[in-house]
Amino acid sequence: MNKLDRKTRAQILHLLCEGQSIRAVTRLTGCSKNTVAKLLVEAGHACAAYQDKTLRKLPCKRVQMDEIWSFVYAKNDNVKHAKSAPATAGDVWTWTAICADTKLIVSWLLGARDTDAALAFTHDLESRLANRVQLTSDSHRPYLTAVEAAFSDQVDYAMLVKIYGADPQAEVRYSPAKCLGADKQPKIGNPDSKHISTSYVERSNLTMRMHMHRFTRLTNAFSKKVENHAAAIALHTMYYNFVRIHQTLRVTPAMAAGVTAKLWEVSDIVAMLEQWELANYKPEYNFVVRQYAIGKGHSVSVLWRGGEVDSILALKKRPMHWTGSKKNRRLGCGNSRLGCGNTRLKLRREHERPNQGFGKQYRCESGPH
């Protein structure tokens, strides 16, 4: 199996983090689209696991929450007419919480824009904070129930209710309504009025749209799979928190929050990815040798990663050992390679087709013994 070197991996991830589409990355690097997509998913899993472990007991004082819209495969209104639309097709919302002082993305969640998602999001946010904070959100009603359930009275929470009106000179489609004003409404505790704001988290939403091409409106770069969408968000938050220097802070948000003392490079993300791959490595298959209940024979079975089992008959006198690659597997036993005239036993599938894995039936090319 061919594996990309660290330099190429870092180049691909850097291009993805800077807003390039998968097809653009293939043109710039020469790698296939499947290779880029697979690396994105693996990096997303590694980044999510690393941040889930690292972003704990954060000393935040002011946190802002918001949601950003996107869609997978098709928009909600078009799902019923879409061909072969998966069950996860439609609108999805990314819930984000950002520290107003360090600009660190403390928590994020991909899901629907409902109470269940709000509850999961706020509980995760609460588990990452070390002390009481002032919390601000927009007027989305599920926040009321979720914040009270997650924080009880151990938070200073307020809503910023914006008042919108129609702009007579605006376009009918794709144009936001004109904001006429905002009303600050304390809900829990004693929030400071001058810090009731969602400006930082809304600016963070813009950064997400600029750095992830799948969030860009009116393009065909939208996500086709929700797994790839989540992986892209995880990679972006890792890049934003640990690699990208904030223009105002002059350091990364992770450094400002005391999460790390060094400035990360994309190569550091690749090194972290390699450590995650080693920790989560699972072989594609394992070989199981069993002795017959009657007699001295042994049987060999191939146990695949997905749980599928292929049974292979072995010799009746000695247990077998397996060597070689998947494409050229051979069987040996005892003092000789096969125990029958030093002949290698190659296994291949019945009715073999090129470029496919092993099937159910095998036979020995060297004939019966």
N, C-alpha and C positions, 0 to 999 in steps of 0.2 A: 504494500500500500504506500503510495507516494504521500509525502507530508511536506507542507510548505515550510520554508525556513523562517527564522524569526524576523528577518528583515522584511520579507514579503508579507508576513502576517501583520506586522506593525504598519506597513504601508496601506494594506487593505483596510484595517480598522481605523486608521487616521483619516482616510478618504471618506469612510462611512460616517465618522463623527463630524466631519466638516460639511455634511449635507449632500454628498454625492449619492446618486442612485446606484443600485446594484449593477445595472447595465453600464453605467458610466465607469464604475470601478473595473469591470471586465475589460473595457476598452483601454483603460489607463495602465492596467497591470498585466493583461494577457491571460489572466486566470479565467476559468469557466464560471458561468453564472451559478452553477450548483456548488462549486467550491466556495465562492464568496458567501452564498446564503448559508451554507453549513458552518462556516467560520463565524458568521454573525450569530447564529443560534447558540453555538458553543460558548462564544464570548459573552453573550447575554446571560446564559446560565451561570457562568463563572462570576461575572460582575454582580449579579443579583445575590449570589451566595456570599460573596466577599462583603458587600455593603450591609447585608442583613446581619452579619456577624460583627462588623466594625462600628457601624453607626448606632452605638448604644451609650446610654448615660451622657447625653449631649447637654452641655451647659447653656442651652438657648434661653433667651428671655422673652423674645417677641417672635411669634410664628404666624404666618399668613397662609391661608388655604384657598384653593380654587380648583376648578375642573377645566380641562381642555378637550374639545370635541375632535373626533376623527372617525373614520369608518374602516371596516374590513370587508373586502370583496365587493360590496355594493352598499349604497346608502339604504336606509330603512325603507323608503318608499319604492325602491327598485329591487328589493330582495325577492319579492314574489314573482317578478318577471325575469329574474336572473337565471341563467342556465347553470345547473349543477351547483347551486349556492350551498356552502356548508352550513351547519347549524349555528356557527358562530358569526355568520355574515350579518352586516348591519352596523349601526352606529355604536361606537365604543367611546368611553370617557376615561381620561387619565386624571386621576385625583392627585394633586401635588401639595406638599407643605414645605415652605421655605423659611429659613431663619432670616429675619429682617436685618440682623446685625452682621452675620457672617456670610449670608447668601447661600448657605448650604441647603441642598435639597434633602430634607430630613427623611421624608417618606413619600412613596408614590404607590398608586394602586390603579390597575387597569380593570374596568368593569362597566356596569351600567350606571346610570345617573339616578339611583334609587336609594332607599333607606338602608337596604342590606349592604350595599357597597359603602355607604357613608359610615355605617357601624364598624365594618371591617377596617376601613381606613383610619378612623379616629382611634380605635383601639390599638392599632399598630403604631400610630404616632405617639400615643401616650406611653407606650412601652419603651420608647427610645429617649425620652426626656428625663433629665436628672432632677429637675426642680419645677416649681410652679412657673407657668408662663402666661403671658398675655396672648390670647388667640383671637384672630380676626378672620372672618369669612364673608362671602357675599350673602345675599338674601335667600339662597337655596334652602328650602324648608327642612329637608332631611338633616341638615347640620344641627338643628336644635335638639332633636332626639339623640343624635349620635354623640355630640359633645357631652351632653348630660350623662349619657350612659357610660362613656369612657372615662371622663374626668370627675364626675360628680360635682362637688363644689370646690375642688382643688385646682381651679383655673379662673382666670379673668377673661371672660369671653364676650365679644361684641360682634354685631353684624353691621356691615356697611351696605345700606340699602340704596342702590342707585335709581334715580328717577329718569326715565327715558321718554323722549318724545319723537315724533316723526319729523324728519328733515325734508321740507318740501322740495329741496334742490338735489336730494340724494337719488342715486339709482334705485330701482325697485328691487333688484336682486344683488346679493353679495355685498351690500353696503350696510354697515352697522347703524343702528338708530342713534340719534343725537342725545347725549347725556345732558340733562338739564340741571342736575344737582345730585347730592348724596346726603343721606340721613344716617347719622351714627346712632346705633341702638344698642346700649349695654344689655346683656342677657344674663350673665352669671358673674358673680364676684364684683370687683371694682376696677374695670379696665381704664387705662389712661386715655382720655379723649384724643390727645394729640398723636397717639400712636395707633388709632383705629384706622387702618388703611390696608388695601390689597394691591398697592402699586407694585411692590417688588415681585409678588407671585405672578401678577399679570405680565410683567416684563419677562419673567422666567418662561411664561407660556410662549411669548414671542421668540425667545431663544430656542425653544424646542422646535418651533415651526421652521426656523432658519437652519437648524443643525440636523434635522431629520427630514429628508426629502419626502418621505411617506406622509408627513403631516402637511405638506404644501397643498393649498387648495387649487382646484381646476387643473389638475395634472392626472396622468395615468400612472403615477408613481405610488399610489395608495397601496396599502398592505393587502395581500391576497390571503394570508394566513394569520390568525390571531397570535400564534406562537412566535412568528417572525416580528410581529408588531411589538409584543412584550419584550423580546430580545433586544430590539432596537432601542426601546426606552431604557432598559437596564444598562446598555452600553453607553447611551448618551449621559445618563446620570453619573456613571463612573467617570466619564471624560470630563463632564462639567464640574464635578466635585473635586477631582484629584489632579487633573491635567491642565485644564484651561485656566489661565491666570485672569482673575477678575479685574476689569479695567479700573475700578475705584479702589479696591482693596490692595492691589498690586501683588497679591498672593492668591493661591487657590482657596476656594471656600473650605476645603478640608483642613488646610493649614491654619486658616483664620479661626476655625472651630476647635483646633487642638487635636484633631483626629490623627494627623500625620505631621511629622516635622520636616519632611522633604518634599520637593517639587517633583511630582511624578512625570514620567515620559510615557508615550504610547508603548515603548518597549517594556516598561514595567507592567503594563496591563497584559502584554503577551507572556511575560514571566509568571504573572499570577495565574493566567489561563493554563499554562503548562503545569503548574502545581495542582490546579483543580483537576486537570485531566488525569494526572497520576493518582490523586486521591479517589477519583470516581471511575477509574478504569475497570471495565468489565470485559473479559475475553469474549469473543464472538461465539465461541463454543468450548465445551469441555468434553473430555472423553471419560466414560465410566466403564470400568472393567468389572464384571461380575462372574463368580464361579458358579458352575452348574450345581444344583442341589444334589444331583446324582451323577457320579462320575468325576473325572478330572478336567473336563473341558471348561472353557471360559467364553463369555460373550462380551462384545464391545458395543457400546452405544454412544452416539454423538448427541450431547445435550446442548441445544442451541440457546442463545441468549433469550429468545422469546418464549422458551419453554418447550419448543418442539423437540421430539426425540426421534432419531434415526437409528434403527437397530442394524448391526453388522455382525455376521457370523464370523467367529474366529476359529483358530485351530483347536483341536480337541485335546492337545497334550500340554501346551505351555501357555501362560498368559502373554498377551501381546503388549508391545509398547509402540507408540506412534511418533513419527518424526517427519520433518519436511514441511513445506508450505501448504496452504489450502489448495493451490492449483495442482500440486504434485505431492499428494499425501501417500506415504508408504507405511507398511506394517512390518514389524519385526518381532522376534521373540528369541529368548534364550541366548545361545552362543553365536548363532548365525543371524543374518538379516531376516530370514523367514523361517528358518528351521527346516527347509526343504530344498537343499541344493543351492544355497546362497543366492536364491532368486528373489529379487525385489517384487513385492506384491503391490501393484498400483491399483487404486480404486477409482472407478469412474462411474458416473450415473448411467443407468439404462436410458437409451434414446437421448443421449447428451445433446444439449443445445449450447452454442457458444455464448460466452459472457453471462452465464447464469450460475447460481450456486448449486450446491449439492442437492439432490432430490431424495426420494424415498428409497429407491432401489440401487444397490451397488452390485458389482460383480468383479471377479478377479480376472485380469487380463491374461494371466499366465495359465489359466485353465484349471480344471479340478485337480485336487491333491489326493 
